[in-house]
Amino acid sequence: MREEKTVHVIGGGLGGLSAAITLATAGMQVILHEQQPTVGGKANTRMIGDFRFDTGPSLLTLPSVFARLFERAGKRIDSYIPIVGLSPITRYWFSDGTHFASDTWDRFIPTLMEKLSVTERQLNDYHAYAKRIWDLTHEVFLEHSLHAFATYASKKTLGSLLRIGSIDALRTMHTANAKSFTDPRMVQLLDRYATYNGSDPYQAPATLNNIAYVEHGLGGHGVRNGIYGIVLGMERLARELGVDIHTGERVDRIGTDRNRTIESLTIGGKTIPARMVVSDVDVLTLHDQLLGDPDAPLVRRYRRLPPSSSALVFYWGIDRECSALGLHNIFFSSDYAREFNRIHRQHQIAEDPTIYINITSKLTSEDAPRGQENWFVLVNAPPDDGRDWTDDLQQTRQRVLLRLSEVLRFDVARHIVAEDSLTPARIAHETGSFRGSLYGISSNTSMAAFLRHPNVSRRYRGLYLCGGSVHPGGGMPLAVLSGVIAGESLLRRFRRWES
């Protein structure tokens, strides 16, 4: 009986941990296999000298998604993850010298009216517009499978489909934002939210403008022990529920019978029986390497879709404090259209890139020595295409240092005392993400939400999928939701099989 109720989860990212918790809470025996020394996937941690860095996601939104996962297990999230609301949220610098800090909507409106050419009515109208899209989409498109008949049979889904025009899927984000505001700085600020899933606001549907409501209407959050504290809290809960977590253990192969029913896993040359598998591995990596099935129809289609962006990341230990910077900081490029065109159409690094800096020591002082700071510096990049990234890395480093030194009025390079970097190729190698794409496919088409791989494999019986490359998409809350959807789908099929 124990073997019949055993589920193997491949990959310990947020999706894999979420699926493991969902299944273990329901009484399944769960074994999680993670090839890296620690769980977390892209949301990991790294020490460079005396400085600790989060390696991936940095801003927490929708903490209610995480809270529901813990409530499912009868636990309170604040006993595991020390989440705090942020005020302010992000500090912005524009190329014309304008700078200010964002906040929740009621606190942000006065700042925007003071700094930009916008009116209170314009801002409130936009907020209502973004909220309307969120209200129509989040429950249907994010919290349920788009590939299950039951989703479309519900009254909630039918109601949303009848109002499909209200989700603004036929315009691009930029078109909608430029229609709402004439100040290009306000438009640029709102266009930025396309990067939250690695997309281009000049191509992505305006439906994604609901992200502005998520951040400013529902609020941005931090974690007192770093974003990796989310992983630590989820790992602790999973272990308490009996999940058997194996780190440093790479799954080499998923075995199937002639009917494509999952029957085994091969790990380190040893084959073990496995009837139910949840994969938290990038869809293309899963089929190419673990299943040996690169020509599966859905995979061939997936390979043709535009991938999300990747990144160049610099980890800098800085031997001084900078009061001008906060936890989250954005330095905008002077030509956003050119920047996104370089990344998504020309597949090159922008000559004048937008720069993001996350400094967790602003919230977690232990992440850097006293009087010093840990700067996680990110520039959007195209996915890996096999190139040597050395020149791109060096040239971008110099451009970033020059821009930051000019704006912050000190020579940043002279204060770097610890350093490392990430390229798209290294991201692909370390996380298994195809071409180092951070979010699977991009949302640069109006139908992208429906084109993500389903959470239940149609080709392999007993195989379920989660993580940023499948429905509902990339980003921490969505990865967690993908694990819940995959886990619940498996439980429904298991109960039917059991009865």
C-alpha positions as CSV (number, residue, x, y, z in Angstrom):
1,M,0.0,0.0,0.0
2,R,2.8,2.4,0.8
3,E,4.4,1.9,-2.6
4,E,1.0,2.4,-4.3
5,K,0.7,5.8,-2.6
6,T,4.3,6.9,-3.3
7,V,4.8,10.0,-5.5
8,H,8.2,11.1,-6.8
9,V,8.8,14.8,-7.2
10,I,11.7,15.7,-9.5
11,G,13.1,19.2,-8.6
12,G,12.9,21.1,-5.4
13,G,12.0,24.6,-6.7
14,L,9.0,26.4,-5.3
15,G,6.7,24.4,-7.6
16,G,8.1,21.1,-6.5
17,L,8.0,22.0,-2.9
18,S,4.4,23.2,-3.3
19,A,3.4,19.9,-5.0
20,A,5.1,17.9,-2.3
21,I,3.3,19.7,0.5
22,T,0.0,19.4,-1.3
23,L,0.4,15.7,-1.7
24,A,1.9,15.0,1.7
25,T,-1.0,16.9,3.4
26,A,-3.4,14.5,1.6
27,G,-1.6,11.5,3.0
28,M,0.6,10.5,0.1
29,Q,4.1,9.3,0.6
30,V,6.4,11.8,-1.2
31,I,10.0,11.5,-2.2
32,L,11.6,14.7,-3.6
33,H,14.8,14.5,-5.7
34,E,16.8,17.7,-6.1
35,Q,20.1,17.7,-8.1
36,Q,21.5,20.7,-6.4
37,P,22.9,20.7,-2.8
38,T,20.0,22.7,-1.6
39,V,16.3,23.0,-2.6
40,G,14.9,26.2,-4.0
41,G,15.6,26.1,-7.7
42,K,16.0,29.6,-9.1
43,A,15.0,31.0,-5.6
44,N,18.3,29.9,-4.0
45,T,21.0,31.4,-1.9
46,R,24.8,32.0,-2.4
47,M,27.6,33.2,-0.1
48,I,30.4,35.2,-1.7
49,G,33.0,36.0,0.9
50,D,31.1,37.5,3.9
51,F,28.1,38.4,1.8
52,R,24.9,36.4,1.3
53,F,22.7,36.8,-1.8
54,D,19.4,35.6,-2.9
55,T,20.1,34.2,-6.4
56,G,16.7,34.8,-8.2
57,P,13.3,36.3,-7.2
58,S,13.4,39.3,-4.9
59,L,10.0,40.9,-4.4
60,L,7.2,38.9,-2.8
61,T,3.7,39.5,-4.0
62,L,0.5,37.6,-3.3
63,P,1.6,36.1,0.1
64,S,-2.0,34.8,0.4
65,V,-1.0,32.1,-2.1
66,F,1.7,30.9,0.3
67,A,-0.5,31.3,3.3
68,R,-3.2,29.0,1.8
69,L,-0.6,26.3,1.2
70,F,0.4,26.3,4.9
71,E,-3.3,26.5,6.0
72,R,-3.9,23.4,3.9
73,A,-1.5,21.6,6.3
74,G,-3.1,23.2,9.3
75,K,-0.2,25.6,9.9
76,R,0.2,29.4,10.1
77,I,2.6,30.8,7.7
78,D,4.0,33.4,10.1
79,S,5.4,30.5,12.2
80,Y,7.6,29.5,9.2
81,I,8.2,32.6,7.1
82,P,8.7,36.1,8.5
83,I,6.9,38.1,5.9
84,V,6.7,41.9,6.2
85,G,4.9,44.5,4.1
86,L,7.1,47.0,2.3
87,S,6.6,50.8,2.4
88,P,8.2,52.1,0.2
89,I,8.3,49.3,-2.3
90,T,10.8,50.3,-5.0
91,R,12.9,53.4,-5.7
92,Y,12.9,54.6,-9.3
93,W,15.4,56.7,-11.2
94,F,14.6,58.0,-14.7
95,S,17.0,59.1,-17.4
96,D,15.9,62.7,-17.1
97,G,16.9,62.8,-13.4
98,T,13.4,62.2,-11.9
99,H,13.5,59.9,-9.0
100,F,10.9,58.8,-6.4
101,A,9.8,55.7,-4.4
102,S,6.7,53.6,-5.1
103,D,4.3,52.4,-2.5
104,T,0.8,51.0,-2.0
105,W,-1.7,52.8,-4.2
106,D,-3.2,55.3,-1.7
107,R,0.3,56.4,-0.6
108,F,1.7,56.3,-4.2
109,I,-0.9,58.7,-5.8
110,P,0.4,61.9,-4.1
111,T,4.0,61.0,-5.1
112,L,3.0,60.4,-8.7
113,M,1.0,63.6,-8.9
114,E,3.9,65.6,-7.5
115,K,6.7,64.0,-9.7
116,L,4.9,63.3,-13.0
117,S,2.3,65.0,-15.2
118,V,-0.6,62.8,-14.2
119,T,-3.9,63.6,-12.5
120,E,-5.7,61.9,-9.6
121,R,-8.6,60.9,-11.9
122,Q,-6.2,59.2,-14.4
123,L,-4.5,57.3,-11.7
124,N,-7.7,56.1,-10.1
125,D,-9.2,55.2,-13.5
126,Y,-6.1,53.1,-14.2
127,H,-6.1,51.4,-10.8
128,A,-9.8,50.4,-11.4
129,Y,-8.9,49.1,-14.9
130,A,-6.0,47.0,-13.6
131,K,-8.1,45.7,-10.7
132,R,-11.0,44.8,-13.0
133,I,-8.6,42.6,-15.1
134,W,-7.3,41.0,-11.9
135,D,-10.7,40.2,-10.6
136,L,-11.7,38.6,-13.9
137,T,-8.6,36.6,-14.4
138,H,-6.9,35.5,-11.2
139,E,-9.2,32.7,-10.0
140,V,-9.9,31.3,-13.4
141,F,-6.6,31.7,-15.2
142,L,-4.1,31.3,-12.3
143,E,-5.7,29.0,-9.7
144,H,-7.2,26.3,-11.9
145,S,-6.0,24.3,-14.9
146,L,-6.9,25.8,-18.3
147,H,-6.8,22.3,-19.7
148,A,-9.5,20.7,-17.6
149,F,-13.1,20.5,-18.6
150,A,-14.3,21.2,-15.0
151,T,-12.7,24.7,-15.2
152,Y,-14.8,25.7,-18.1
153,A,-18.0,24.2,-16.7
154,S,-17.9,26.5,-13.6
155,K,-20.1,29.6,-13.3
156,K,-17.0,31.7,-12.4
157,T,-15.3,30.7,-15.7
158,L,-18.4,31.2,-17.8
159,G,-18.9,34.7,-16.3
160,S,-15.3,35.6,-17.0
161,L,-15.5,34.3,-20.6
162,L,-18.6,36.4,-21.2
163,R,-16.6,39.5,-20.2
164,I,-13.5,38.5,-22.1
165,G,-13.2,41.9,-23.7
166,S,-12.7,43.5,-20.3
167,I,-9.4,41.7,-19.8
168,D,-7.9,43.8,-22.7
169,A,-6.2,40.9,-24.4
170,L,-6.2,42.5,-27.9
171,R,-4.0,45.5,-27.1
172,T,-0.4,45.5,-26.0
173,M,0.6,46.6,-22.6
174,H,2.4,49.7,-24.0
175,T,-0.6,50.6,-26.2
176,A,-3.0,50.5,-23.3
177,N,-0.6,52.4,-21.0
178,A,0.2,55.1,-23.6
179,K,-3.6,55.5,-24.1
180,S,-4.1,56.1,-20.3
181,F,-1.2,58.5,-19.7
182,T,0.7,61.1,-21.8
183,D,3.7,61.3,-19.5
184,P,6.3,58.8,-20.9
185,R,7.7,58.3,-17.5
186,M,4.4,56.9,-16.1
187,V,4.1,54.7,-19.2
188,Q,7.6,53.4,-18.7
189,L,6.9,52.6,-15.1
190,L,3.8,50.6,-16.0
191,D,5.4,48.9,-19.0
192,R,8.1,47.5,-16.6
193,Y,5.6,45.0,-15.3
194,A,6.1,42.9,-18.5
195,T,9.5,42.0,-17.1
196,Y,7.8,40.2,-14.2
197,N,7.4,37.2,-16.5
198,G,10.2,38.0,-18.9
199,S,8.1,39.6,-21.7
200,D,8.1,42.6,-23.9
201,P,5.5,45.3,-23.2
202,Y,5.4,46.3,-26.8
203,Q,4.2,42.7,-27.7
204,A,2.6,41.3,-24.5
205,P,-1.2,41.6,-24.1
206,A,-2.5,44.4,-21.9
207,T,-4.0,41.7,-19.7
208,L,-0.7,41.8,-17.9
209,N,-1.5,45.3,-16.7
210,N,-3.2,43.5,-13.8
211,I,0.3,43.1,-12.3
212,A,0.3,46.8,-11.4
213,Y,-2.7,46.2,-9.3
214,V,-1.1,43.2,-7.6
215,E,1.9,45.2,-6.6
216,H,0.3,48.5,-5.7
217,G,-3.2,47.4,-4.8
218,L,-2.4,44.3,-2.8
219,G,1.1,45.3,-1.8
220,G,4.7,44.3,-2.2
221,H,6.4,42.3,0.6
222,G,9.8,41.2,1.9
223,V,11.0,38.4,4.1
224,R,13.2,39.2,7.1
225,N,15.6,36.3,6.4
226,G,15.7,36.9,2.7
227,I,13.6,35.5,-0.1
228,Y,15.4,32.2,0.5
229,G,13.5,32.2,3.9
230,I,10.4,31.3,1.8
231,V,12.3,28.1,0.6
232,L,13.5,27.4,4.2
233,G,9.9,27.7,5.5
234,M,8.5,25.4,2.8
235,E,11.2,22.9,3.2
236,R,10.7,22.7,7.0
237,L,6.9,22.2,6.5
238,A,7.5,19.5,3.9
239,R,9.8,17.6,6.2
240,E,7.4,17.9,9.1
241,L,4.7,16.4,6.8
242,G,7.0,13.4,6.1
243,V,8.4,14.4,2.7
244,D,11.6,12.5,2.1
245,I,13.9,15.1,0.5
246,H,17.1,14.0,-1.3
247,T,19.4,16.8,-2.3
248,G,22.5,16.3,-4.6
249,E,20.5,13.6,-6.4
250,R,20.0,13.9,-10.1
251,V,17.3,12.0,-11.9
252,D,18.8,10.8,-15.2
253,R,15.8,9.1,-16.8
254,I,12.1,8.6,-16.5
255,G,11.2,5.1,-17.7
256,T,7.9,4.2,-19.4
257,D,6.2,1.1,-20.8
258,R,5.1,0.7,-24.4
259,N,1.9,2.6,-23.6
260,R,3.8,5.6,-22.2
261,T,2.8,4.8,-18.6
262,I,5.4,6.0,-16.1
263,E,7.1,3.0,-14.5
264,S,10.5,3.9,-13.2
265,L,13.2,6.5,-12.4
266,T,16.9,6.1,-13.0
267,I,19.1,7.8,-10.5
268,G,22.9,7.4,-10.4
269,G,22.7,4.2,-12.5
270,K,20.1,2.6,-10.3
271,T,16.5,2.1,-11.5
272,I,13.7,2.3,-9.0
273,P,9.9,1.8,-9.6
274,A,7.8,4.9,-9.9
275,R,4.2,5.1,-10.9
276,M,3.4,8.7,-10.2
277,V,5.8,11.5,-10.9
278,V,5.6,15.3,-10.6
279,S,8.2,17.1,-12.6
280,D,9.4,20.5,-11.5
281,V,11.8,20.5,-14.4
282,D,11.7,22.9,-17.4
283,V,9.3,21.4,-20.0
284,L,11.9,21.1,-22.8
285,T,14.6,19.8,-20.5
286,L,12.2,17.2,-19.2
287,H,11.3,15.9,-22.6
288,D,14.7,16.2,-24.2
289,Q,16.8,14.7,-21.4
290,L,14.6,12.8,-18.9
291,L,12.0,11.3,-21.3
292,G,14.2,11.2,-24.4
293,D,11.2,12.5,-26.4
294,P,12.2,15.8,-28.0
295,D,9.7,15.3,-30.9
296,A,6.6,15.1,-28.8
297,P,3.9,17.2,-30.5
298,L,3.4,19.7,-27.6
299,V,7.2,20.0,-27.2
300,R,7.7,20.8,-30.9
301,R,5.1,23.5,-30.6
302,Y,6.6,24.8,-27.4
303,R,10.0,25.0,-28.9
304,R,8.7,27.3,-31.6
305,L,7.2,29.8,-29.1
306,P,9.2,32.8,-28.1
307,P,11.1,32.2,-24.9
308,S,11.1,34.6,-22.0
309,S,14.1,36.8,-21.3
310,S,17.1,35.7,-19.3
311,A,19.5,37.9,-17.3
312,L,23.0,39.0,-16.7
313,V,23.5,39.2,-12.9
314,F,26.3,40.7,-10.9
315,Y,26.7,39.9,-7.2
316,W,28.7,42.7,-5.6
317,G,29.8,43.0,-2.0
318,I,30.1,46.7,-1.4
319,D,32.3,48.0,1.5
320,R,30.1,51.0,2.3
321,E,26.4,51.8,2.8
322,C,24.5,53.9,0.3
323,S,21.5,55.8,1.8
324,A,20.1,56.7,-1.6
325,L,19.3,53.0,-2.3
326,G,16.6,50.9,-0.8
327,L,15.7,47.2,-0.8
328,H,14.5,47.4,-4.5
329,N,15.9,49.9,-7.0
330,I,15.3,50.5,-10.7
331,F,17.4,52.7,-13.0
332,F,15.5,53.1,-16.2
333,S,17.0,53.2,-19.7
334,S,16.5,56.3,-21.8
335,D,14.8,54.4,-24.7
336,Y,12.6,51.5,-23.5
337,A,11.4,50.6,-26.9
338,R,15.0,50.2,-28.2
339,E,15.9,48.2,-25.1
340,F,13.1,45.6,-25.6
341,N,13.7,45.5,-29.3
342,R,17.4,44.6,-28.7
343,I,16.5,41.8,-26.2
344,H,13.4,40.2,-27.8
345,R,13.9,40.8,-31.5
346,Q,17.6,41.2,-32.0
347,H,18.6,38.9,-29.2
348,Q,21.3,41.2,-27.9
349,I,22.0,43.0,-24.7
350,A,20.8,46.7,-24.7
351,E,23.6,49.3,-24.9
352,D,21.6,51.4,-22.4
353,P,20.1,48.8,-20.2
354,T,17.6,49.2,-17.4
355,I,19.3,48.2,-14.1
356,Y,17.7,46.5,-11.2
357,I,19.4,46.4,-7.8
358,N,18.2,44.3,-4.8
359,I,20.0,44.9,-1.5
360,T,18.6,42.4,1.1
361,S,21.0,43.7,3.8
362,K,18.6,46.8,3.9
363,L,16.1,44.4,5.5
364,T,18.3,41.6,6.8
365,S,21.4,43.1,8.3
366,E,23.1,39.8,8.7
367,D,23.4,39.4,4.9
368,A,26.5,41.8,4.8
369,P,29.2,42.8,7.3
370,R,28.4,45.8,9.4
371,G,28.5,49.1,7.4
372,Q,28.5,47.2,4.1
373,E,25.9,46.0,1.6
374,N,25.1,43.1,-0.8
375,W,24.1,44.3,-4.2
376,F,22.3,41.9,-6.5
377,V,22.5,43.8,-9.9
378,L,20.4,42.5,-12.8
379,V,20.1,43.4,-16.4
380,N,17.6,41.8,-18.7
381,A,19.2,39.6,-21.5
382,P,18.1,37.3,-24.3
383,P,18.1,33.6,-23.6
384,D,21.3,31.6,-24.3
385,D,22.0,30.8,-27.9
386,G,25.4,29.1,-27.4
387,R,27.5,32.3,-27.6
388,D,30.5,33.1,-25.4
389,W,29.0,35.6,-22.9
390,T,32.4,37.0,-21.8
391,D,32.3,40.2,-23.9
392,D,28.6,40.8,-23.1
393,L,29.4,40.4,-19.4
394,Q,32.4,42.7,-19.4
395,Q,30.8,45.4,-21.5
396,T,27.6,45.4,-19.5
397,R,29.5,45.5,-16.3
398,Q,31.3,48.7,-17.4
399,R,28.1,50.3,-18.6
400,V,26.3,49.5,-15.3
401,L,29.2,50.8,-13.2
402,L,29.4,54.0,-15.2
403,R,25.6,54.7,-14.9
404,L,25.4,53.9,-11.2
405,S,28.5,55.9,-10.4
406,E,27.1,58.9,-12.3
407,V,23.7,58.8,-10.5
408,L,24.9,57.8,-7.1
409,R,27.9,60.2,-7.2
410,F,30.7,57.8,-6.1
411,D,32.9,55.4,-7.9
412,V,31.1,52.1,-7.3
413,A,33.9,49.9,-8.8
414,R,36.3,51.1,-6.1
415,H,34.0,49.7,-3.4
416,I,33.5,46.2,-4.7
417,V,35.2,43.8,-2.4
418,A,33.4,40.5,-3.3
419,E,32.1,39.6,-6.7
420,D,30.5,36.9,-8.9
421,S,28.2,36.8,-11.9
422,L,25.6,34.8,-13.8
423,T,25.0,34.6,-17.5
424,P,22.1,32.9,-19.4
425,A,24.4,29.9,-20.1
426,R,25.2,29.5,-16.4
427,I,21.5,29.9,-15.4
428,A,20.7,27.1,-17.8
429,H,23.4,24.9,-16.4
430,E,22.6,25.5,-12.8
431,T,18.8,25.4,-12.9
432,G,18.0,23.2,-15.9
433,S,16.0,26.0,-17.5
434,F,16.0,25.7,-21.3
435,R,18.5,28.3,-22.7
436,G,18.5,30.0,-19.3
437,S,15.0,31.4,-19.9
438,L,13.8,32.6,-16.5
439,Y,10.0,32.0,-17.1
440,G,9.7,29.3,-19.8
441,I,7.9,30.9,-22.8
442,S,7.2,34.6,-22.8
443,S,3.8,36.2,-22.9
444,N,4.6,38.0,-26.1
445,T,1.4,36.7,-27.8
446,S,-2.2,37.2,-26.9
447,M,-2.8,33.5,-26.5
448,A,0.4,32.7,-24.4
449,A,-1.6,31.9,-21.3
450,F,-3.4,29.1,-23.2
451,L,-0.2,27.8,-24.8
452,R,1.7,26.9,-21.7
453,H,2.1,23.2,-21.1
454,P,-0.7,21.7,-19.0
455,N,-0.1,20.4,-15.5
456,V,-1.2,16.9,-16.4
457,S,0.7,15.2,-19.3
458,R,-1.6,14.1,-22.1
459,R,1.2,11.9,-23.5
460,Y,2.5,10.1,-20.4
461,R,0.2,8.5,-17.9
462,G,1.2,9.2,-14.3
463,L,3.2,12.3,-15.2
464,Y,2.3,15.7,-13.8
465,L,4.1,19.0,-14.3
466,C,4.7,22.2,-12.2
467,G,7.2,25.1,-12.2
468,G,7.6,28.3,-14.1
469,S,7.6,26.7,-17.6
470,V,4.1,25.3,-17.3
471,H,0.7,26.7,-16.4
472,P,0.1,29.2,-14.9
473,G,3.6,30.7,-15.5
474,G,6.7,32.1,-13.9
475,G,7.1,34.1,-10.7
476,M,7.0,32.8,-7.2
477,P,3.2,32.8,-6.5
478,L,2.5,31.3,-9.9
479,A,5.1,28.5,-9.4
480,V,3.5,27.7,-6.1
481,L,0.0,27.6,-7.7
482,S,1.4,25.3,-10.4
483,G,2.5,22.8,-7.7
484,V,-0.9,23.0,-6.1
485,I,-2.7,22.4,-9.4
486,A,-0.4,19.5,-10.3
487,G,-0.8,17.9,-6.8
488,E,-4.6,18.3,-6.8
489,S,-4.8,16.8,-10.3
490,L,-2.8,13.8,-9.2
491,L,-4.9,13.3,-6.1
492,R,-8.1,13.4,-8.2
493,R,-6.8,10.7,-10.6
494,F,-5.4,8.7,-7.7
495,R,-8.7,8.6,-5.9
496,R,-10.6,7.6,-9.0
497,W,-8.0,4.8,-9.6
498,E,-8.2,3.8,-5.9
499,S,-12.0,3.5,-5.9
